[in-house]
Amino acid sequence: MEETSNIDNELTEKLMADEAPTTTTNLLHDSTPTQGEATPGFAVGEHQEPKYRDGFFAILWYAQMVIVLTIALTWGRSALKLGEDYKDVDVAANGDAQLIFIISLFAALGASVLSSVCLGVMWQFSTYLVQLSLVFSIVNALIVAILSFWAGSVVGGMCGLLFFGLSVCYAFMVWHRIPFAAANLGTAIHAVKSNYGIVLVAFLIVGLAVIWTCTWTLALIGVYTKTAHCTMDMDNGSM
């Protein structure tokens, strides 16, 4: 019985040794997934065809864009005129409308220039930009507190001191992580430098944002001047 058992064990081990490479090869071959199949042990989603999934909201956005453009080109343009060309409001109101539009235009252009300056600063001082931003927030909060106390605003000064303390605590807590953040920022800046097309696209978007800001402001002025009606009190001489 012992000899028979030993023979059976030897035959079993031999068969396992002969079939092991084939089994392993089959497993490796079968584990390579084809396109659209799931990898064993990993769950994948279903294949989805590319399509617009926010069509309704896109229609709403284009509708409001058409409405804003229409109002800006009709009521807004008329609101900027002086004298007899626009009879719904007086000359003073027209002058205010022009002033508001000019302020909006300069604000949008100023933001564009500031964005360009910030991009240049990031390119030149990417290693120290994180430290500079933290120090700037601390100094800025301290200056606000000092100016508020100097102007007699105790509440403003206390708020400035509060933000100053929070900024100091935050800088103290994250200062040891600055090298890692600076390395990530430097890598991103290097990627931008290697592909200036991204910069051109960004400036194009900024230009479109300036145009849209001015258009929206013009539409706002037009709606205000069209719907606001002032009556003169002849007895008191007031509006």
Secondary structure in CASP SS format (residue, H / E / C, confidence):
PFRMAT SS
TARGET T0000
AUTHOR 0000-0000-0000
METHOD secondary structure of the structure
MODEL  1
M C 1.00
E H 1.00
E H 1.00
T H 1.00
S H 1.00
N H 1.00
I H 1.00
D H 1.00
N H 1.00
E H 1.00
L H 1.00
T H 1.00
E H 1.00
K H 1.00
L H 1.00
M H 1.00
A H 1.00
D H 1.00
E H 1.00
A H 1.00
P H 1.00
T H 1.00
T H 1.00
T H 1.00
T H 1.00
N H 1.00
L H 1.00
L H 1.00
H H 1.00
D H 1.00
S C 1.00
T C 1.00
P C 1.00
T C 1.00
Q C 1.00
G C 1.00
E C 1.00
A C 1.00
T C 1.00
P C 1.00
G C 1.00
F C 1.00
A C 1.00
V C 1.00
G C 1.00
E C 1.00
H C 1.00
Q C 1.00
E C 1.00
P C 1.00
K C 1.00
Y C 1.00
R C 1.00
D C 1.00
G H 1.00
F H 1.00
F H 1.00
A H 1.00
I H 1.00
L H 1.00
W H 1.00
Y H 1.00
A H 1.00
Q H 1.00
M H 1.00
V H 1.00
I H 1.00
V H 1.00
L H 1.00
T H 1.00
I H 1.00
A H 1.00
L H 1.00
T H 1.00
W H 1.00
G H 1.00
R H 1.00
S H 1.00
A H 1.00
L C 1.00
K C 1.00
L C 1.00
G H 1.00
E H 1.00
D H 1.00
Y C 1.00
K C 1.00
D C 1.00
V C 1.00
D C 1.00
V H 1.00
A H 1.00
A H 1.00
N H 1.00
G H 1.00
D H 1.00
A H 1.00
Q H 1.00
L H 1.00
I H 1.00
F H 1.00
I H 1.00
I H 1.00
S H 1.00
L H 1.00
F H 1.00
A H 1.00
A H 1.00
L H 1.00
G H 1.00
A H 1.00
S H 1.00
V H 1.00
L H 1.00
S H 1.00
S H 1.00
V H 1.00
C H 1.00
L H 1.00
G H 1.00
V H 1.00
M H 1.00
W H 1.00
Q H 1.00
F C 1.00
S C 1.00
T C 1.00
Y C 1.00
L H 1.00
V H 1.00
Q H 1.00
L H 1.00
S H 1.00
L H 1.00
V H 1.00
F H 1.00
S H 1.00
I H 1.00
V H 1.00
N H 1.00
A H 1.00
L H 1.00
I H 1.00
V H 1.00
A H 1.00
I H 1.00
L H 1.00
S H 1.00
F H 1.00
W H 1.00
A C 1.00
G C 1.00
S C 1.00
V H 1.00
V H 1.00
G H 1.00
G H 1.00
M H 1.00
C H 1.00
G H 1.00
L H 1.00
L H 1.00
F H 1.00
F H 1.00
G H 1.00
L H 1.00
S H 1.00
V H 1.00
C H 1.00
Y H 1.00
A H 1.00
F H 1.00
M H 1.00
V H 1.00
W H 1.00
H H 1.00
R H 1.00
I H 1.00
P H 1.00
F H 1.00
A H 1.00
A H 1.00
A H 1.00
N H 1.00
L H 1.00
G H 1.00
T H 1.00
A H 1.00
I H 1.00
H H 1.00
A H 1.00
V H 1.00
K H 1.00
S C 1.00
N C 1.00
Y C 1.00
G H 1.00
I H 1.00
V H 1.00
L H 1.00
V H 1.00
A H 1.00
F H 1.00
L H 1.00
I H 1.00
V H 1.00
G H 1.00
L H 1.00
A H 1.00
V H 1.00
I H 1.00
W H 1.00
T H 1.00
C H 1.00
T H 1.00
W H 1.00
T H 1.00
L H 1.00
A H 1.00
L H 1.00
I H 1.00
G H 1.00
V H 1.00
Y H 1.00
T H 1.00
K H 1.00
T H 1.00
A C 1.00
H C 1.00
C C 1.00
T C 1.00
M C 1.00
D E 1.00
M C 1.00
D C 1.00
N C 1.00
G C 1.00
S E 1.00
M C 1.00
END
